């Protein structure tokens, strides 16, 4: 199953209070899409921190003015990820998906796998992971917006997959033409 990566930005991290999703982004095949999420009435009184705002660069007024209703975002997101395996780099993204779905009045139509499961499945060791992180960092240096973070994770997974596949299907075998063989024996 093809992997699609997902990332949420939120009003704050749960350690700082009750948080809600404000943006969700998805990426696959070098393409990304994101939606700003208008705070739902169920989230009234939930926390918003200046630390989170400084990280993602979105203020509450922007999200309220430009965000889409939770039900719209959830429907769009469910349609966009249909048929994909959805992967994130943080377990908290499942919480924000569930929070979005609850505000939309539905059960989350998919679950999110953690990238560590994908890395384990591919037998990625520390060196391959470090190289993939460096590749993703170079390819997508802008971070902490949902689409860019989803693109970063997609680049990391793509690099792990690319390293896992040898460039030549027979590995390091080398074949010589008869003429080359004769020249080396002289």
LINBELPE-V72436 format. One record per residue. N is the residue number from 1. RES is the residue in three letters. PSI is psi in degrees with one decimal (NA if undefined). NEAR is the number of other ideal C-beta (glycine too) atoms within 10 Angstrom. Layout:
n-><N & N>
res-><RES & RES>
psi-><PSI & PSI>
near-><NEAR & NEAR>
This chain:
n-><1 & 2 & 3 & 4 & 5 & 6 & 7 & 8 & 9 & 10 & 11 & 12 & 13 & 14 & 15 & 16 & 17 & 18 & 19 & 20 & 21 & 22 & 23 & 24 & 25 & 26 & 27 & 28 & 29 & 30 & 31 & 32 & 33 & 34 & 35 & 36 & 37 & 38 & 39 & 40 & 41 & 42 & 43 & 44 & 45 & 46 & 47 & 48 & 49 & 50 & 51 & 52 & 53 & 54 & 55 & 56 & 57 & 58 & 59 & 60 & 61 & 62 & 63 & 64 & 65 & 66 & 67 & 68 & 69 & 70 & 71 & 72 & 73 & 74 & 75 & 76 & 77 & 78 & 79 & 80 & 81 & 82 & 83 & 84 & 85 & 86 & 87 & 88 & 89 & 90 & 91 & 92 & 93 & 94 & 95 & 96 & 97 & 98 & 99 & 100 & 101 & 102 & 103 & 104 & 105 & 106 & 107 & 108 & 109 & 110 & 111 & 112 & 113 & 114 & 115 & 116 & 117 & 118 & 119 & 120 & 121 & 122 & 123 & 124 & 125 & 126 & 127 & 128 & 129 & 130 & 131 & 132 & 133 & 134 & 135 & 136 & 137 & 138 & 139 & 140 & 141 & 142 & 143 & 144 & 145 & 146 & 147 & 148 & 149 & 150 & 151 & 152 & 153 & 154 & 155 & 156 & 157 & 158 & 159 & 160 & 161 & 162 & 163 & 164 & 165 & 166 & 167 & 168 & 169 & 170 & 171 & 172 & 173 & 174 & 175 & 176 & 177 & 178 & 179 & 180 & 181 & 182 & 183 & 184 & 185 & 186>
res-><UNK & UNK & UNK & UNK & UNK & UNK & UNK & UNK & UNK & UNK & UNK & UNK & UNK & UNK & UNK & UNK & UNK & UNK & UNK & UNK & UNK & UNK & UNK & UNK & UNK & UNK & UNK & UNK & UNK & UNK & UNK & UNK & UNK & UNK & UNK & UNK & UNK & UNK & UNK & UNK & UNK & UNK & UNK & UNK & UNK & UNK & UNK & UNK & UNK & UNK & UNK & UNK & UNK & UNK & UNK & UNK & UNK & UNK & UNK & UNK & UNK & UNK & UNK & UNK & UNK & UNK & UNK & UNK & UNK & UNK & UNK & UNK & UNK & UNK & UNK & UNK & UNK & UNK & UNK & UNK & UNK & UNK & UNK & UNK & UNK & UNK & UNK & UNK & UNK & UNK & UNK & UNK & UNK & UNK & UNK & UNK & UNK & UNK & UNK & UNK & UNK & UNK & UNK & UNK & UNK & UNK & UNK & UNK & UNK & UNK & UNK & UNK & UNK & UNK & UNK & UNK & UNK & UNK & UNK & UNK & UNK & UNK & UNK & UNK & UNK & UNK & UNK & UNK & UNK & UNK & UNK & UNK & UNK & UNK & UNK & UNK & UNK & UNK & UNK & UNK & UNK & UNK & UNK & UNK & UNK & UNK & UNK & UNK & UNK & UNK & UNK & UNK & UNK & UNK & UNK & UNK & UNK & UNK & UNK & UNK & UNK & UNK & UNK & UNK & UNK & UNK & UNK & UNK & UNK & UNK & UNK & UNK & UNK & UNK & UNK & UNK & UNK & UNK & UNK & UNK & UNK & UNK & UNK & UNK & UNK & UNK>
psi-><136.2 & 138.7 & 138.1 & 130.9 & 153.4 & 148.9 & 142.3 & 145.3 & 151.3 & 168.8 & -28.8 & 169.0 & 145.6 & -28.5 & -16.7 & 1.1 & -169.1 & 115.9 & 156.7 & 154.0 & 140.3 & -15.6 & 143.5 & 138.5 & 148.7 & 154.6 & 146.0 & 143.6 & 31.5 & 1.6 & 149.8 & 158.5 & 146.6 & 159.3 & 132.9 & 142.7 & 118.4 & 132.6 & 128.8 & 151.5 & -29.0 & -20.0 & 6.0 & 131.8 & -7.6 & 164.8 & 149.2 & 124.5 & 151.6 & -28.2 & -45.6 & -42.4 & -41.8 & -32.8 & -51.0 & -14.3 & 12.9 & 132.4 & 165.1 & -38.5 & -40.7 & -47.3 & -39.5 & -38.7 & -39.2 & -13.6 & 153.3 & 155.1 & 148.2 & -41.4 & -38.6 & -48.8 & -42.4 & -42.1 & -44.9 & -44.8 & -46.8 & -42.0 & -42.1 & -31.9 & -2.8 & 128.2 & -1.6 & 156.9 & 122.4 & 129.4 & 139.7 & 165.8 & 7.9 & 138.0 & -23.5 & -20.7 & -32.6 & -40.0 & -45.3 & -33.6 & -46.4 & -37.4 & -43.0 & -46.6 & -43.6 & -42.2 & -30.5 & -7.0 & 24.6 & 166.2 & 141.0 & 124.3 & -0.2 & 164.6 & 163.4 & 125.8 & 149.1 & 143.0 & -27.3 & -31.6 & -43.6 & -43.9 & -40.9 & -44.2 & -32.6 & 1.8 & 32.0 & 123.1 & 178.0 & -38.2 & -43.5 & -39.7 & -44.8 & -41.9 & -40.0 & -38.6 & -44.5 & -41.3 & -48.2 & -40.2 & -41.9 & -38.1 & -32.0 & 73.0 & -23.2 & 127.2 & 172.6 & 26.3 & 149.6 & -46.9 & -43.7 & -36.7 & -35.8 & -39.6 & -40.7 & -48.2 & -39.2 & -39.9 & -40.2 & -49.5 & -41.5 & -42.4 & -39.4 & -45.3 & -40.4 & -39.8 & -31.2 & -27.5 & 123.0 & 148.6 & -30.7 & 127.8 & -17.2 & 20.1 & -129.5 & 13.1 & 142.6 & 130.9 & 139.5 & 146.1 & 159.6 & -37.1 & -43.0 & -38.5 & -42.3 & -36.7 & -36.5 & -19.6 & -13.7 & NA>
near-><7 & 8 & 19 & 20 & 29 & 29 & 28 & 27 & 25 & 27 & 25 & 20 & 15 & 12 & 6 & 15 & 13 & 12 & 23 & 24 & 28 & 29 & 22 & 27 & 22 & 24 & 26 & 22 & 10 & 10 & 10 & 21 & 15 & 21 & 22 & 19 & 32 & 19 & 19 & 19 & 8 & 13 & 20 & 8 & 6 & 16 & 16 & 19 & 15 & 10 & 9 & 20 & 18 & 9 & 16 & 18 & 10 & 20 & 13 & 13 & 8 & 13 & 22 & 12 & 10 & 11 & 21 & 14 & 13 & 25 & 15 & 14 & 22 & 24 & 15 & 15 & 25 & 15 & 9 & 17 & 17 & 10 & 8 & 16 & 16 & 21 & 22 & 21 & 18 & 16 & 10 & 15 & 23 & 19 & 17 & 26 & 23 & 15 & 23 & 23 & 19 & 15 & 22 & 21 & 10 & 14 & 8 & 17 & 15 & 17 & 10 & 23 & 16 & 15 & 20 & 13 & 11 & 19 & 17 & 10 & 10 & 15 & 9 & 23 & 9 & 7 & 9 & 16 & 18 & 11 & 15 & 21 & 15 & 12 & 18 & 21 & 13 & 9 & 15 & 20 & 9 & 10 & 14 & 15 & 19 & 28 & 21 & 18 & 28 & 27 & 26 & 24 & 24 & 26 & 21 & 26 & 22 & 19 & 20 & 23 & 14 & 11 & 16 & 11 & 8 & 9 & 6 & 9 & 7 & 8 & 7 & 6 & 7 & 6 & 7 & 10 & 8 & 7 & 7 & 10 & 10 & 10 & 10 & 7 & 6 & 4>
